[in-house]
C-alpha cells in the first residue's frame, strides 16, 4: 500500500482549494509532486492579484520551476481539484508535466472540450479522484455567492 497515492495528493490540493475559498477566491487548488515530494502548492488568486491568469495551476507551475531550477517539469505530477481550463492546459503542455490528475470535470471551460491535445503527447491524464469532494466545494462556493 502506497501512502502517497492520488487520493493523498488530491487531499493536499483540496486543502489549497479551501484556502482559496477562505480568501473569497474560486476554490481551486493545485500541487505539483516530484518523486513523491510536494514541490509546489497554489490556489486561485485572481481576485487578490487582480490577474485573470493567476489560476492555481499557473501559480503552481511558476513555483515548481523555481523550486527545481528547471524550465520543464518532466517527471512531475500535477494534482488539481478542477479540470484545467484551456489557458492552464497550454501552460501544462509547455511545462511538459508528465501526469495530470484532476478531481472535478469542467464541462463549460475545461480543456477536454476546447483543447484535448494541449498536453504533452506523452502526458498521462487521470481524473475523478475525490470528484464528489471537489464538486461539492465548488457548488457550495457558488451557492453562497448567489
Residue pairs with C-beta under 8 A, 6 or more apart in sequence:
4 33
4 36
6 79
6 101
6 126
6 129
7 129
7 130
9 31
9 33
9 38
9 77
9 79
9 101
10 79
10 81
10 101
10 103
10 129
10 130
10 134
11 130
12 29
12 31
12 38
12 41
12 79
13 29
13 30
13 31
13 79
13 80
13 81
13 103
14 29
14 81
14 103
14 130
14 133
14 134
14 137
15 29
16 29
16 30
16 31
16 41
16 42
16 43
16 56
16 81
17 27
17 28
17 29
17 43
17 56
17 81
17 134
17 137
18 27
18 29
18 137
19 29
19 43
20 26
20 27
20 28
20 29
20 43
20 44
20 45
20 56
21 27
21 137
21 141
23 43
23 45
23 47
23 48
24 47
25 43
25 44
25 45
25 46
25 47
25 48
26 44
26 46
26 138
26 141
27 43
27 44
27 81
27 137
27 138
27 141
28 43
28 44
28 55
28 56
28 80
28 81
28 82
28 138
29 41
29 42
29 43
29 44
29 56
29 80
29 81
30 40
30 41
30 42
30 43
30 56
30 57
30 59
30 60
30 78
30 79
30 80
30 81
31 38
31 40
31 41
31 42
31 60
31 78
31 79
32 38
32 39
32 40
32 41
32 60
32 61
32 63
32 64
32 73
32 76
32 77
32 78
32 79
32 97
33 39
33 76
33 77
33 78
33 79
34 64
34 68
34 73
34 75
34 76
34 77
35 75
39 63
39 64
39 67
39 68
39 76
40 60
40 61
40 63
40 64
40 67
41 60
41 63
42 56
42 57
42 58
42 59
42 60
42 63
43 56
43 59
44 54
44 55
44 56
45 51
45 54
45 59
46 52
46 53
46 54
46 55
48 54
53 87
55 84
55 85
55 87
55 88
56 80
56 81
57 78
57 80
57 84
57 88
57 91
57 92
58 87
58 88
58 91
60 78
60 80
61 73
61 78
61 91
61 92
61 95
61 97
64 73
64 76
64 95
65 71
65 72
65 73
65 95
72 95
72 96
73 95
73 96
73 97
73 98
74 96
74 97
74 98
75 98
76 97
76 98
76 99
77 97
77 98
77 99
77 100
77 101
78 92
78 97
78 99
78 100
78 101
79 101
79 102
79 129
80 88
80 100
80 101
80 102
80 103
81 102
81 103
81 104
81 134
81 137
81 138
82 102
82 103
82 104
82 105
82 106
82 110
82 134
82 138
83 102
83 104
83 105
83 106
83 110
83 111
83 112
83 127
84 92
84 100
84 102
84 106
84 110
84 111
85 106
85 109
85 110
85 111
86 109
86 111
86 114
86 115
86 118
88 111
89 111
89 115
89 118
89 119
90 115
90 118
92 100
92 118
92 119
92 123
93 118
93 119
93 120
93 123
96 120
96 123
97 119
97 120
97 123
98 120
98 122
98 123
98 124
99 123
99 124
99 125
99 126
100 119
100 123
100 124
100 125
100 126
101 125
101 126
101 127
101 129
102 125
102 126
102 127
102 129
102 134
103 127
103 128
103 129
103 130
103 131
103 133
103 134
103 135
104 131
104 134
104 135
104 138
105 112
105 127
105 131
107 113
111 118
111 119
119 125
